Amino acid sequence: MKQIYFLRHSIRDTTVHHEQAPLTLEGQRLAEEISAYFLDKKITQIYSSPFQRTIDTVKPTAQKLALEIQTIDLFRERSVGEWLADFDSFALQQWQDFDYKLLGGESLNDVANRVLPPFKKLLKDTNESVLICGHGTALSVLFHSLTNGQFGYTDFLKMKMPDAYQLTFSDEQLIAFENITLEDKKQTVK
């Protein structure tokens, strides 16, 4: 059995309108607190999107486990194309039409085509427990694919910052999917 843990980044600073937005002070505090959950999970490798907020979210865990954070560029968040005031309507339209995108942005199908190949390679190449820190949309699209569409828009809306999931695989076949309860250490940010 392979245990793959996924961690959505902690609370990002929404006043910074670009992809490299950092964590808020509260987000940093939560990243430190939730690291305790992963300490007994026999994690041997940690992967992250190259964005600062994901690296900073998983850094306390990596430090406590004395593991290097390996960044995978293809695990980055979806490119929207431009900053949106009404992100919720845009996200809904994308979930209703996986090919919908703005000029210069990515559709959800584009994201799936980007994140699935490196994840499948990672899954094939590992026999151990690993932790992957990523973004809400990128992880949701991956989960949507791995669960044959069972993880959908409603589940995407329920994701917190931070949020964690444990997926269990037998060889490369998903056999269990669980949203991990990190107690009161996750918050919703709109």
QUIPE-V783254 format. One record per pair of residues at least 4 apart in sequence whose C-alpha atoms are under 8 Angstrom apart, sorted by the first residue. I is the first residue (numbers start at 0). J is the second residue. Records with the same first field share a line. If there is no record, write none. Layout:
I = J + J
//
This chain:
0 = 126 + 167 + 168 + 169 + 170
1 = 125 + 126 + 127 + 128 + 167 + 168 + 169 + 170
2 = 127 + 128 + 129 + 165 + 166 + 167 + 168
3 = 128 + 129 + 130 + 131 + 165 + 166 + 167 + 168
4 = 128 + 129 + 130 + 131 + 163 + 164 + 165 + 166
5 = 130 + 131 + 132 + 133 + 138 + 163 + 164 + 165 + 166
6 = 57 + 130 + 131 + 132 + 133 + 161 + 162 + 163 + 164
7 = 53 + 132 + 133 + 134 + 135 + 138 + 159 + 160 + 161 + 162 + 163
8 = 52 + 53 + 56 + 57 + 132 + 133 + 134 + 135 + 160 + 161 + 162
9 = 22 + 26 + 27 + 29 + 30 + 52 + 53 + 56 + 160 + 161 + 162 + 185
10 = 22 + 23 + 25 + 26 + 27 + 160 + 161 + 186 + 188
11 = 20 + 21 + 22 + 23 + 26 + 52
12 = 20 + 21 + 22 + 23
13 = 20
15 = 20 + 21
16 = 20 + 82
17 = 82
18 = 50
19 = 50 + 51 + 52
20 = 51 + 52
21 = 51 + 52
22 = 26 + 27 + 52 + 55 + 56
23 = 27
24 = 28
25 = 29
26 = 30 + 56 + 160 + 161
27 = 31 + 55 + 56
28 = 32
29 = 33 + 161 + 184 + 185
30 = 34 + 55 + 56 + 57 + 59 + 161
31 = 35 + 56 + 59 + 60
32 = 184
33 = 37 + 181 + 184
34 = 38 + 57 + 59 + 60 + 63
35 = 60
36 = 40 + 181
37 = 42 + 60
38 = 42 + 60 + 63 + 64
40 = 128
41 = 128
42 = 127 + 128 + 129 + 130
43 = 66 + 127 + 128 + 129
44 = 66 + 67 + 68 + 69 + 128 + 129 + 130
45 = 61 + 66 + 67 + 68 + 69 + 129 + 130 + 131 + 132
46 = 68 + 69 + 70 + 71 + 129 + 130 + 131 + 132
47 = 53 + 54 + 57 + 68 + 69 + 70 + 71 + 74 + 131 + 132 + 133
48 = 53 + 54 + 70 + 71 + 72 + 73 + 74 + 75 + 76 + 132 + 133 + 134
49 = 53 + 54 + 70 + 71 + 72 + 74 + 75
50 = 54 + 75
51 = 55
52 = 56
53 = 57 + 132 + 133 + 134
54 = 58 + 68 + 132
55 = 59
56 = 132
57 = 61 + 68 + 132
58 = 62 + 68
59 = 63
60 = 64
61 = 65 + 66 + 67 + 68
62 = 66
71 = 75
73 = 113 + 114 + 117
74 = 113 + 114 + 133 + 137
75 = 133 + 134 + 137
76 = 133 + 134 + 135 + 136 + 137
77 = 104 + 105 + 106 + 107 + 110 + 136 + 137
78 = 103 + 104 + 105
79 = 100 + 101 + 103 + 104 + 105
80 = 101 + 102 + 103 + 104 + 105
81 = 101 + 103 + 104
85 = 89
86 = 90
87 = 91
88 = 92
89 = 93
90 = 94
91 = 95 + 152
92 = 96 + 99
93 = 97 + 98 + 99 + 100 + 106 + 107
94 = 107 + 151 + 152
97 = 106 + 107 + 108
98 = 106 + 107 + 108 + 109
99 = 106 + 107
100 = 104 + 105 + 106
101 = 105
105 = 109 + 110
106 = 110
107 = 111 + 140
108 = 112
109 = 113
110 = 114 + 137 + 140
111 = 115 + 137 + 140 + 141 + 144
112 = 116
113 = 117
114 = 118 + 137 + 141
115 = 119 + 141
116 = 120
117 = 121
118 = 122
119 = 123 + 171
120 = 124
121 = 125
122 = 126 + 171
123 = 170 + 171
133 = 137 + 138
134 = 138
135 = 139 + 155 + 158
136 = 140 + 155
137 = 141
138 = 142
139 = 143 + 150 + 151 + 154 + 155
140 = 144
141 = 145
142 = 146 + 150
143 = 147 + 148 + 149 + 150 + 151
144 = 148
145 = 173
146 = 150 + 173
150 = 154 + 155
151 = 155
152 = 156
153 = 157
154 = 158
158 = 162 + 187
159 = 185 + 186 + 187 + 188
160 = 185 + 186 + 187 + 188
161 = 184 + 185 + 186
162 = 178 + 179 + 181 + 185
163 = 178 + 179 + 180 + 181
164 = 176 + 177 + 178 + 179
165 = 175 + 176 + 177 + 178 + 179
166 = 173 + 174 + 175 + 176 + 177
167 = 173 + 174 + 175 + 176
168 = 172 + 173 + 174 + 175
169 = 173 + 174
181 = 185
//
